Amino acid sequence: MNPTPLTVIDLQPETNLVAQYKNIPLALVNDHTVRLSVMTEPFYWHHHPNSDETFLVLEGTLCIDLEGRTVELTPGQLFTIPATVPHRTRPKEGRSVNLTFERADIQTSKST
């Protein structure tokens, strides 16, 4: 999907069509992208050297593994990870759906 201003985006049909991991850019806001993420498997450990990353859960439970702890987010909960902090995201059971807010030019680096 190509983000288009002044367009209504209905999230429900977008998520219903997705059966496996997918990250869909929905909108551009100033220098940030809003993405719809359907997670069906863990994402690898990584960090973003140039951007904070905010997650808002819409469906399921999203686990965010950080060094030393795991944060579990359920629908309606929001959590921000500052730039440079290593993390891994994964659905708790089966699948999670969330909105992600991050810089449009976000860089992702694998963490070890």
N, CA, C and O atoms as CSV, one atom per row, in Angstrom:
chain,resi,resn,atom,element,x,y,z
A,1,MET,N,N,0.840,-1.183,0.000
A,1,MET,CA,C,0.000,0.000,0.000
A,1,MET,C,C,0.880,1.238,0.000
A,1,MET,O,O,1.869,1.311,0.728
A,2,ASN,N,N,0.516,2.191,-0.809
A,2,ASN,CA,C,1.234,3.453,-0.876
A,2,ASN,C,C,0.455,4.484,-0.061
A,2,ASN,O,O,-0.680,4.803,-0.415
A,3,PRO,N,N,1.037,5.019,1.030
A,3,PRO,CA,C,0.304,5.980,1.865
A,3,PRO,C,C,-0.157,7.191,1.059
A,3,PRO,O,O,0.643,7.833,0.378
A,4,THR,N,N,-1.445,7.497,1.140
A,4,THR,CA,C,-2.019,8.615,0.408
A,4,THR,C,C,-2.729,9.540,1.380
A,4,THR,O,O,-3.597,9.095,2.130
A,5,PRO,N,N,-2.373,10.834,1.380
A,5,PRO,CA,C,-3.059,11.765,2.266
A,5,PRO,C,C,-4.522,11.956,1.860
A,5,PRO,O,O,-4.897,11.710,0.714
A,6,LEU,N,N,-5.329,12.393,2.807
A,6,LEU,CA,C,-6.744,12.681,2.602
A,6,LEU,C,C,-7.534,11.455,2.151
A,6,LEU,O,O,-8.499,11.565,1.395
A,7,THR,N,N,-7.105,10.281,2.629
A,7,THR,CA,C,-7.760,9.024,2.305
A,7,THR,C,C,-8.127,8.300,3.594
A,7,THR,O,O,-7.299,8.181,4.498
A,8,VAL,N,N,-9.356,7.818,3.684
A,8,VAL,CA,C,-9.770,7.022,4.836
A,8,VAL,C,C,-9.216,5.614,4.654
A,8,VAL,O,O,-9.374,4.999,3.599
A,9,ILE,N,N,-8.566,5.117,5.698
A,9,ILE,CA,C,-8.000,3.767,5.661
A,9,ILE,C,C,-8.736,2.932,6.695
A,9,ILE,O,O,-8.728,3.257,7.882
A,10,ASP,N,N,-9.371,1.859,6.245
A,10,ASP,CA,C,-10.101,0.963,7.135
A,10,ASP,C,C,-9.164,-0.179,7.518
A,10,ASP,O,O,-8.810,-1.005,6.677
A,11,LEU,N,N,-8.767,-0.225,8.780
A,11,LEU,CA,C,-7.782,-1.204,9.231
A,11,LEU,C,C,-8.303,-2.639,9.233
A,11,LEU,O,O,-7.540,-3.571,8.979
A,12,GLN,N,N,-9.570,-2.825,9.511
A,12,GLN,CA,C,-10.109,-4.185,9.633
A,12,GLN,C,C,-9.899,-5.015,8.356
A,12,GLN,O,O,-9.363,-6.119,8.448
A,13,PRO,N,N,-10.292,-4.536,7.184
A,13,PRO,CA,C,-10.037,-5.338,5.987
A,13,PRO,C,C,-8.548,-5.580,5.742
A,13,PRO,O,O,-8.162,-6.635,5.238
A,14,GLU,N,N,-7.726,-4.616,6.094
A,14,GLU,CA,C,-6.277,-4.780,5.918
A,14,GLU,C,C,-5.755,-5.945,6.747
A,14,GLU,O,O,-4.937,-6.732,6.269
A,15,THR,N,N,-6.224,-6.061,7.993
A,15,THR,CA,C,-5.728,-7.136,8.858
A,15,THR,C,C,-6.368,-8.474,8.533
A,15,THR,O,O,-5.730,-9.514,8.695
A,16,ASN,N,N,-7.619,-8.473,8.077
A,16,ASN,CA,C,-8.294,-9.732,7.749
A,16,ASN,C,C,-7.638,-10.464,6.587
A,16,ASN,O,O,-7.706,-11.691,6.513
A,17,LEU,N,N,-7.011,-9.737,5.689
A,17,LEU,CA,C,-6.404,-10.336,4.504
A,17,LEU,C,C,-5.016,-10.906,4.760
A,17,LEU,O,O,-4.442,-11.547,3.879
A,18,VAL,N,N,-4.470,-10.685,5.947
A,18,VAL,CA,C,-3.089,-11.064,6.230
A,18,VAL,C,C,-3.050,-12.316,7.098
A,18,VAL,O,O,-3.611,-12.336,8.194
A,19,ALA,N,N,-2.385,-13.363,6.603
A,19,ALA,CA,C,-2.295,-14.624,7.354
A,19,ALA,C,C,-0.904,-14.847,7.924
A,19,ALA,O,O,-0.729,-15.687,8.807
A,20,GLN,N,N,0.083,-14.113,7.438
A,20,GLN,CA,C,1.443,-14.266,7.952
A,20,GLN,C,C,2.047,-12.886,8.177
A,20,GLN,O,O,1.409,-11.871,7.897
A,21,TYR,N,N,3.269,-12.847,8.680
A,21,TYR,CA,C,3.917,-11.582,9.034
A,21,TYR,C,C,3.869,-10.596,7.871
A,21,TYR,O,O,4.227,-10.926,6.740
A,22,LYS,N,N,3.420,-9.383,8.172
A,22,LYS,CA,C,3.396,-8.339,7.156
A,22,LYS,C,C,3.455,-6.981,7.824
A,22,LYS,O,O,2.858,-6.774,8.881
A,23,ASN,N,N,4.169,-6.063,7.216
A,23,ASN,CA,C,4.326,-4.704,7.709
A,23,ASN,C,C,3.875,-3.767,6.589
A,23,ASN,O,O,4.522,-3.698,5.545
A,24,ILE,N,N,2.774,-3.047,6.797
A,24,ILE,CA,C,2.158,-2.244,5.743
A,24,ILE,C,C,2.228,-0.763,6.100
A,24,ILE,O,O,1.651,-0.357,7.109
A,25,PRO,N,N,2.922,0.063,5.300
A,25,PRO,CA,C,2.909,1.504,5.569
A,25,PRO,C,C,1.518,2.074,5.275
A,25,PRO,O,O,0.977,1.882,4.186
A,26,LEU,N,N,0.948,2.780,6.260
A,26,LEU,CA,C,-0.400,3.319,6.111
A,26,LEU,C,C,-0.433,4.812,5.835
A,26,LEU,O,O,-1.234,5.288,5.030
A,27,ALA,N,N,0.451,5.554,6.516
A,27,ALA,CA,C,0.391,7.009,6.418
A,27,ALA,C,C,1.763,7.609,6.695
A,27,ALA,O,O,2.585,7.036,7.410
A,28,LEU,N,N,1.983,8.781,6.106
A,28,LEU,CA,C,3.160,9.587,6.400
A,28,LEU,C,C,2.695,10.799,7.189
A,28,LEU,O,O,1.781,11.509,6.771
A,29,VAL,N,N,3.334,11.033,8.341
A,29,VAL,CA,C,2.991,12.170,9.188
A,29,VAL,C,C,4.279,12.930,9.456
A,29,VAL,O,O,5.143,12.459,10.196
A,30,ASN,N,N,4.406,14.101,8.856
A,30,ASN,CA,C,5.645,14.876,8.927
A,30,ASN,C,C,6.797,13.980,8.484
A,30,ASN,O,O,6.811,13.553,7.330
A,31,ASP,N,N,7.754,13.681,9.341
A,31,ASP,CA,C,8.879,12.830,8.932
A,31,ASP,C,C,8.747,11.415,9.507
A,31,ASP,O,O,9.743,10.706,9.652
A,32,HIS,N,N,7.513,11.007,9.834
A,32,HIS,CA,C,7.272,9.692,10.418
A,32,HIS,C,C,6.314,8.848,9.573
A,32,HIS,O,O,5.476,9.373,8.840
A,33,THR,N,N,6.461,7.542,9.697
A,33,THR,CA,C,5.585,6.588,9.036
A,33,THR,C,C,4.737,5.886,10.084
A,33,THR,O,O,5.222,5.550,11.164
A,34,VAL,N,N,3.476,5.667,9.762
A,34,VAL,CA,C,2.594,4.837,10.572
A,34,VAL,C,C,2.438,3.530,9.807
A,34,VAL,O,O,2.026,3.520,8.648
A,35,ARG,N,N,2.775,2.421,10.475
A,35,ARG,CA,C,2.704,1.106,9.831
A,35,ARG,C,C,1.718,0.222,10.567
A,35,ARG,O,O,1.570,0.303,11.786
A,36,LEU,N,N,1.048,-0.625,9.799
A,36,LEU,CA,C,0.209,-1.673,10.361
A,36,LEU,C,C,1.030,-2.950,10.306
A,36,LEU,O,O,1.459,-3.379,9.235
A,37,SER,N,N,1.243,-3.547,11.455
A,37,SER,CA,C,2.075,-4.746,11.531
A,37,SER,C,C,1.238,-5.917,12.012
A,37,SER,O,O,0.644,-5.874,13.090
A,38,VAL,N,N,1.198,-6.964,11.199
A,38,VAL,CA,C,0.579,-8.222,11.600
A,38,VAL,C,C,1.727,-9.177,11.874
A,38,VAL,O,O,2.486,-9.527,10.969
A,39,MET,N,N,1.851,-9.596,13.128
A,39,MET,CA,C,2.967,-10.456,13.526
A,39,MET,C,C,2.470,-11.877,13.767
A,39,MET,O,O,1.525,-12.102,14.523
A,40,THR,N,N,3.123,-12.825,13.113
A,40,THR,CA,C,2.804,-14.242,13.301
A,40,THR,C,C,4.040,-15.019,13.733
A,40,THR,O,O,3.979,-16.225,13.968
A,41,GLU,N,N,5.154,-14.316,13.833
A,41,GLU,CA,C,6.425,-14.934,14.222
A,41,GLU,C,C,7.327,-13.865,14.838
A,41,GLU,O,O,7.108,-12.674,14.616
A,42,PRO,N,N,8.324,-14.267,15.596
A,42,PRO,CA,C,9.229,-13.277,16.198
A,42,PRO,C,C,10.049,-12.537,15.143
A,42,PRO,O,O,10.411,-13.101,14.111
A,43,PHE,N,N,10.331,-11.277,15.419
A,43,PHE,CA,C,11.272,-10.493,14.621
A,43,PHE,C,C,12.614,-10.575,15.334
A,43,PHE,O,O,12.649,-10.657,16.562
A,44,TYR,N,N,13.701,-10.556,14.607
A,44,TYR,CA,C,15.028,-10.731,15.202
A,44,TYR,C,C,15.418,-9.563,16.125
A,44,TYR,O,O,14.856,-8.471,16.035
A,45,TRP,N,N,16.379,-9.816,17.000
A,45,TRP,CA,C,16.911,-8.763,17.881
A,45,TRP,C,C,17.526,-7.670,17.015
A,45,TRP,O,O,18.301,-7.950,16.101
A,46,HIS,N,N,17.173,-6.426,17.313
A,46,HIS,CA,C,17.663,-5.303,16.513
A,46,HIS,C,C,17.555,-4.013,17.327
A,46,HIS,O,O,17.044,-4.001,18.447
A,47,HIS,N,N,18.047,-2.940,16.735
A,47,HIS,CA,C,17.869,-1.609,17.310
A,47,HIS,C,C,17.793,-0.606,16.156
A,47,HIS,O,O,18.117,-0.923,15.012
A,48,HIS,N,N,17.361,0.600,16.487
A,48,HIS,CA,C,17.234,1.653,15.484
A,48,HIS,C,C,18.112,2.822,15.924
A,48,HIS,O,O,17.766,3.530,16.869
A,49,PRO,N,N,19.241,3.031,15.253
A,49,PRO,CA,C,20.158,4.078,15.692
A,49,PRO,C,C,19.621,5.501,15.514
A,49,PRO,O,O,20.109,6.430,16.158
A,50,ASN,N,N,18.615,5.678,14.640
A,50,ASN,CA,C,18.171,7.041,14.334
A,50,ASN,C,C,16.698,7.314,14.651
A,50,ASN,O,O,16.173,8.349,14.241
A,51,SER,N,N,16.020,6.415,15.369
A,51,SER,CA,C,14.598,6.645,15.605
A,51,SER,C,C,14.080,5.911,16.835
A,51,SER,O,O,14.441,4.762,17.090
A,52,ASP,N,N,13.237,6.590,17.583
A,52,ASP,CA,C,12.423,5.905,18.575
A,52,ASP,C,C,11.400,5.082,17.797
A,52,ASP,O,O,11.202,5.295,16.601
A,53,GLU,N,N,10.748,4.132,18.489
A,53,GLU,CA,C,9.719,3.316,17.856
A,53,GLU,C,C,8.585,3.125,18.866
A,53,GLU,O,O,8.810,2.685,19.994
A,54,THR,N,N,7.370,3.460,18.444
A,54,THR,CA,C,6.216,3.353,19.325
A,54,THR,C,C,5.255,2.311,18.772
A,54,THR,O,O,4.975,2.277,17.574
A,55,PHE,N,N,4.752,1.458,19.669
A,55,PHE,CA,C,3.814,0.399,19.310
A,55,PHE,C,C,2.478,0.652,19.996
A,55,PHE,O,O,2.442,0.965,21.186
A,56,LEU,N,N,1.382,0.518,19.259
A,56,LEU,CA,C,0.027,0.576,19.793
A,56,LEU,C,C,-0.663,-0.718,19.360
A,56,LEU,O,O,-0.864,-0.941,18.166
A,57,VAL,N,N,-1.023,-1.563,20.312
A,57,VAL,CA,C,-1.588,-2.873,19.996
A,57,VAL,C,C,-3.084,-2.751,19.717
A,57,VAL,O,O,-3.820,-2.093,20.453
A,58,LEU,N,N,-3.518,-3.407,18.628
A,58,LEU,CA,C,-4.920,-3.427,18.227
A,58,LEU,C,C,-5.577,-4.775,18.480
A,58,LEU,O,O,-6.771,-4.844,18.770
A,59,GLU,N,N,-4.791,-5.857,18.370
A,59,GLU,CA,C,-5.334,-7.216,18.498
A,59,GLU,C,C,-4.260,-8.140,19.052
A,59,GLU,O,O,-3.087,-7.999,18.708
A,60,GLY,N,N,-4.640,-9.074,19.898
A,60,GLY,CA,C,-3.710,-10.051,20.444
A,60,GLY,C,C,-2.806,-9.434,21.506
A,60,GLY,O,O,-3.088,-8.365,22.048
A,61,THR,N,N,-1.718,-10.135,21.783
A,61,THR,CA,C,-0.719,-9.657,22.740
A,61,THR,C,C,0.625,-9.565,22.043
A,61,THR,O,O,1.083,-10.538,21.445
A,62,LEU,N,N,1.257,-8.406,22.115
A,62,LEU,CA,C,2.579,-8.191,21.540
A,62,LEU,C,C,3.594,-8.228,22.671
A,62,LEU,O,O,3.487,-7.467,23.632
A,63,CYS,N,N,4.573,-9.106,22.558
A,63,CYS,CA,C,5.671,-9.166,23.521
A,63,CYS,C,C,6.845,-8.393,22.952
A,63,CYS,O,O,7.222,-8.571,21.793
A,64,ILE,N,N,7.415,-7.537,23.775
A,64,ILE,CA,C,8.619,-6.794,23.397
A,64,ILE,C,C,9.708,-7.215,24.367
A,64,ILE,O,O,9.678,-6.867,25.548
A,65,ASP,N,N,10.667,-7.967,23.851
A,65,ASP,CA,C,11.796,-8.411,24.660
A,65,ASP,C,C,12.848,-7.314,24.670
A,65,ASP,O,O,13.270,-6.825,23.621
A,66,LEU,N,N,13.261,-6.939,25.862
A,66,LEU,CA,C,14.338,-5.976,26.075
A,66,LEU,C,C,15.422,-6.699,26.857
A,66,LEU,O,O,15.192,-7.802,27.352
A,67,GLU,N,N,16.575,-6.110,26.975
A,67,GLU,CA,C,17.622,-6.724,27.781
A,67,GLU,C,C,17.144,-6.774,29.231
A,67,GLU,O,O,16.965,-5.733,29.863
A,68,GLY,N,N,16.939,-7.975,29.753
A,68,GLY,CA,C,16.571,-8.127,31.150
A,68,GLY,C,C,15.088,-8.163,31.470
A,68,GLY,O,O,14.725,-8.429,32.615
A,69,ARG,N,N,14.213,-7.905,30.499
A,69,ARG,CA,C,12.779,-7.972,30.784
A,69,ARG,C,C,11.964,-8.067,29.497
A,69,ARG,O,O,12.450,-7.776,28.404
A,70,THR,N,N,10.720,-8.481,29.664
A,70,THR,CA,C,9.776,-8.543,28.554
A,70,THR,C,C,8.544,-7.729,28.922
A,70,THR,O,O,8.013,-7.858,30.025
A,71,VAL,N,N,8.098,-6.898,28.002
A,71,VAL,CA,C,6.887,-6.106,28.169
A,71,VAL,C,C,5.803,-6.763,27.323
A,71,VAL,O,O,6.020,-7.042,26.144
A,72,GLU,N,N,4.638,-7.011,27.917
A,72,GLU,CA,C,3.507,-7.575,27.191
A,72,GLU,C,C,2.440,-6.503,27.032
A,72,GLU,O,O,1.949,-5.950,28.016
A,73,LEU,N,N,2.083,-6.214,25.777
A,73,LEU,CA,C,1.080,-5.200,25.481
A,73,LEU,C,C,-0.176,-5.862,24.944
A,73,LEU,O,O,-0.106,-6.758,24.101
A,74,THR,N,N,-1.321,-5.418,25.435
A,74,THR,CA,C,-2.611,-5.913,24.970
A,74,THR,C,C,-3.357,-4.775,24.269
A,74,THR,O,O,-2.916,-3.628,24.338
A,75,PRO,N,N,-4.465,-5.062,23.604
A,75,PRO,CA,C,-5.159,-4.016,22.840
A,75,PRO,C,C,-5.413,-2.747,23.650
A,75,PRO,O,O,-5.898,-2.777,24.781
A,76,GLY,N,N,-5.063,-1.638,23.014
A,76,GLY,CA,C,-5.230,-0.324,23.633
A,76,GLY,C,C,-4.014,0.161,24.388
A,76,GLY,O,O,-4.003,1.293,24.872
A,77,GLN,N,N,-2.976,-0.674,24.504
A,77,GLN,CA,C,-1.764,-0.259,25.218
A,77,GLN,C,C,-0.693,0.201,24.235
A,77,GLN,O,O,-0.557,-0.331,23.134
A,78,LEU,N,N,0.063,1.211,24.672
A,78,LEU,CA,C,1.086,1.847,23.854
A,78,LEU,C,C,2.415,1.815,24.601
A,78,LEU,O,O,2.445,1.952,25.824
A,79,PHE,N,N,3.511,1.636,23.871
A,79,PHE,CA,C,4.841,1.554,24.482
A,79,PHE,C,C,5.858,2.114,23.498
A,79,PHE,O,O,5.796,1.830,22.302
A,80,THR,N,N,6.802,2.917,24.008
A,80,THR,CA,C,7.830,3.515,23.168
A,80,THR,C,C,9.202,2.978,23.546
A,80,THR,O,O,9.551,2.893,24.723
A,81,ILE,N,N,9.971,2.619,22.527
A,81,ILE,CA,C,11.354,2.169,22.704
A,81,ILE,C,C,12.259,3.282,22.181
A,81,ILE,O,O,12.170,3.641,21.007
A,82,PRO,N,N,13.120,3.829,23.021
A,82,PRO,CA,C,14.027,4.885,22.563
A,82,PRO,C,C,15.026,4.361,21.525
A,82,PRO,O,O,15.348,3.173,21.497
A,83,ALA,N,N,15.501,5.261,20.685
A,83,ALA,CA,C,16.535,4.918,19.706
A,83,ALA,C,C,17.707,4.249,20.413
A,83,ALA,O,O,18.017,4.579,21.557
A,84,THR,N,N,18.332,3.346,19.757
A,84,THR,CA,C,19.536,2.591,20.156
A,84,THR,C,C,19.270,1.451,21.140
A,84,THR,O,O,20.191,0.690,21.439
A,85,VAL,N,N,18.046,1.305,21.653
A,85,VAL,CA,C,17.773,0.242,22.628
A,85,VAL,C,C,17.487,-1.073,21.893
A,85,VAL,O,O,16.540,-1.146,21.110
A,86,PRO,N,N,18.301,-2.119,22.139
A,86,PRO,CA,C,18.057,-3.417,21.497
A,86,PRO,C,C,16.732,-4.014,21.963
A,86,PRO,O,O,16.380,-3.946,23.140
A,87,HIS,N,N,16.009,-4.601,21.010
A,87,HIS,CA,C,14.723,-5.207,21.331
A,87,HIS,C,C,14.342,-6.243,20.270
A,87,HIS,O,O,14.911,-6.302,19.180
A,88,ARG,N,N,13.355,-7.050,20.645
A,88,ARG,CA,C,12.783,-8.027,19.719
A,88,ARG,C,C,11.282,-8.034,19.968
A,88,ARG,O,O,10.840,-8.030,21.116
A,89,THR,N,N,10.496,-8.045,18.893
A,89,THR,CA,C,9.044,-8.106,19.024
A,89,THR,C,C,8.561,-9.477,18.571
A,89,THR,O,O,9.155,-10.110,17.697
A,90,ARG,N,N,7.442,-9.929,19.203
A,90,ARG,CA,C,6.875,-11.228,18.846
A,90,ARG,C,C,5.449,-11.305,19.365
A,90,ARG,O,O,5.121,-10.689,20.379
A,91,PRO,N,N,4.599,-12.061,18.672
A,91,PRO,CA,C,3.256,-12.258,19.187
A,91,PRO,C,C,3.302,-13.263,20.331
A,91,PRO,O,O,4.114,-14.188,20.311
A,92,LYS,N,N,2.442,-13.091,21.321
A,92,LYS,CA,C,2.439,-14.037,22.433
A,92,LYS,C,C,1.834,-15.370,22.005
A,92,LYS,O,O,2.376,-16.434,22.305
A,93,GLU,N,N,0.728,-15.305,21.316
A,93,GLU,CA,C,0.057,-16.523,20.867
A,93,GLU,C,C,-0.473,-16.312,19.458
A,93,GLU,O,O,-1.397,-15.524,19.252
A,94,GLY,N,N,0.090,-16.992,18.511
A,94,GLY,CA,C,-0.451,-16.972,17.156
A,94,GLY,C,C,-0.202,-15.714,16.372
A,94,GLY,O,O,0.590,-15.708,15.430
A,95,ARG,N,N,-0.884,-14.627,16.760
A,95,ARG,CA,C,-0.736,-13.400,15.972
A,95,ARG,C,C,-1.078,-12.189,16.824
A,95,ARG,O,O,-1.881,-12.261,17.754
A,96,SER,N,N,-0.446,-11.076,16.480
A,96,SER,CA,C,-0.788,-9.784,17.075
A,96,SER,C,C,-0.852,-8.764,15.946
A,96,SER,O,O,-0.203,-8.916,14.911
A,97,VAL,N,N,-1.636,-7.739,16.163
A,97,VAL,CA,C,-1.765,-6.660,15.184
A,97,VAL,C,C,-1.504,-5.359,15.923
A,97,VAL,O,O,-2.104,-5.096,16.966
A,98,ASN,N,N,-0.614,-4.552,15.385
A,98,ASN,CA,C,-0.311,-3.280,16.038
A,98,ASN,C,C,-0.002,-2.199,15.025
A,98,ASN,O,O,0.328,-2.475,13.872
A,99,LEU,N,N,-0.115,-0.966,15.478
A,99,LEU,CA,C,0.372,0.178,14.714
A,99,LEU,C,C,1.752,0.509,15.241
A,99,LEU,O,O,1.997,0.462,16.447
A,100,THR,N,N,2.651,0.841,14.334
A,100,THR,CA,C,4.009,1.232,14.696
A,100,THR,C,C,4.252,2.634,14.148
A,100,THR,O,O,3.943,2.929,12.994
A,101,PHE,N,N,4.807,3.487,14.993
A,101,PHE,CA,C,5.108,4.861,14.616
A,101,PHE,C,C,6.623,5.034,14.691
A,101,PHE,O,O,7.228,4.801,15.737
A,102,GLU,N,N,7.231,5.442,13.579
A,102,GLU,CA,C,8.696,5.572,13.513
A,102,GLU,C,C,9.079,6.545,12.409
A,102,GLU,O,O,8.268,6.867,11.540
A,103,ARG,N,N,10.311,7.006,12.453
A,103,ARG,CA,C,10.790,7.909,11.400
A,103,ARG,C,C,10.691,7.226,10.041
A,103,ARG,O,O,10.903,6.019,9.930
A,104,ALA,N,N,10.372,7.989,9.025
A,104,ALA,CA,C,10.250,7.430,7.675
A,104,ALA,C,C,11.586,6.883,7.178
A,104,ALA,O,O,11.616,5.932,6.396
A,105,ASP,N,N,12.685,7.477,7.625
A,105,ASP,CA,C,14.011,7.027,7.193
A,105,ASP,C,C,14.676,6.129,8.246
A,105,ASP,O,O,15.900,6.116,8.377
A,106,ILE,N,N,13.863,5.385,8.988
A,106,ILE,CA,C,14.373,4.551,10.078
A,106,ILE,C,C,15.421,3.574,9.555
A,106,ILE,O,O,15.285,2.992,8.479
A,107,GLN,N,N,16.466,3.419,10.354
A,107,GLN,CA,C,17.509,2.428,10.075
A,107,GLN,C,C,17.362,1.301,11.080
A,107,GLN,O,O,17.134,1.541,12.266
A,108,THR,N,N,17.493,0.075,10.606
A,108,THR,CA,C,17.410,-1.089,11.478
A,108,THR,C,C,18.729,-1.834,11.424
A,108,THR,O,O,19.207,-2.193,10.348
A,109,SER,N,N,19.316,-2.065,12.593
A,109,SER,CA,C,20.588,-2.780,12.686
A,109,SER,C,C,20.392,-4.010,13.552
A,109,SER,O,O,19.779,-3.932,14.616
A,110,LYS,N,N,20.911,-5.148,13.104
A,110,LYS,CA,C,20.833,-6.374,13.898
A,110,LYS,C,C,21.638,-6.212,15.167
A,110,LYS,O,O,22.739,-5.662,15.157
A,111,SER,N,N,21.077,-6.697,16.260
A,111,SER,CA,C,21.790,-6.689,17.548
A,111,SER,C,C,22.237,-8.098,17.850
A,111,SER,O,O,21.616,-9.066,17.412
A,112,THR,N,N,23.317,-8.211,18.601
A,112,THR,CA,C,23.801,-9.551,18.962
A,112,THR,C,C,23.619,-9.811,20.431
A,112,THR,O,O,23.969,-10.887,20.916
